[in-house]
Amino acid sequence: MTGEVVGNPKGPAFDFGRFRGGPLFRVAGTLPTQHMFIGHTVCPGFQDLLPARHWWRQTSFHVPGYDCLHEEASYRHTPVDLAIYDYAPVKVPAMERAAQKGRGGPIALVYRNPVDQAYSYFRYCQAHVNPAYRVFHGRPVAEMSFREYLFGAALISYARQFITYQVQAARHPGLVKMIPYENLIDRPVETATCLLDHFSGTRREWPMLPAAVRLVRKEHMRAIETKLGNSLDGTRNGQSSHMRPSDDAGRDQLADASVRDEAIARLGEMGIDCSLFAWPTPRPAALRLALPNDARQAWQASA
């Protein structure tokens, strides 16, 4: 697609047809550990530190998968990508004990602001192949307004996950790192370097990282999805992608000050530090309406 070879030219080509999205990835030789877990989960080492009447214990996630590390049916056979074998065991109790004491493997959370995250998940669930995501309390998510979905479902799930990392990062800053998603978008090589150094436990050179960042541009990911016939995360069939288009008009909802302020108030009541979030700003509506499609695309590309 790009005409560029990254890595060993004589090495095996990446097998997209066999790629399942983990949640374990073999990283031996790149990072000190054998495997890396990538996915939605509660921060290890958090749950046993809570008092019995804490709000976290009185609430639940609105869909499965928010805590997929602890929801796995079989830890002895956890799916692995980038390896010649398909499964590997995960010792969750040992991992929890180590993280609670500030030891064990390094942990990172790349997080979006809660309103933007909820809108992305709102769209993600609307077209999901699994009714557990597509339907909430007997109603199709597609029939709900974004505000209803945000405050009736998504915000509490976001808070339940986020606070586990907030607390653990404050308790064990050398173990748990929190990085805003916007940093990854605005400064991808620098931010990914920070993440990889954290997982390595030391500063290192990552000579192939700029090429990797170029390869994961949205148009490349969409082209791969088109070839596969499904979304890369496996949740959508046909030509539907879970990635939001750059010109999605729904993004303007995210800058609604009343939604943002209400979200901040509710999160603050639950102990979430909202100063950690980068909030969206409105796009220039007059410019968006005045430009024809081809000129708008050129302007967006230059921006």
Protein Blocks (a to p, Z undefined) as FASTA:
>chain_A
ZZpaehjfkbccddfklpgoijbdcfehjambfbdcddddddehklmmpcfklmklmgcc
fbehjlmmlmpfblklcccehiabfbdcddfklmmmmmmnopajddddddddfklmmmmm
mmmmmmpcblklmpgghiafklpcfklmmmmmmmmmmmmmmmmmmmmmmmmmmlpccddf
klmmmmmmlmmmmmmmmmnopacddfklmmmmmmmgmklmmmmmmmnopafkopaghjbd
fbdcfklmklmmmmmmklmmmmmmmmmmnopafklpccdddddfklmmmpcfklmmmmmm
mZZ
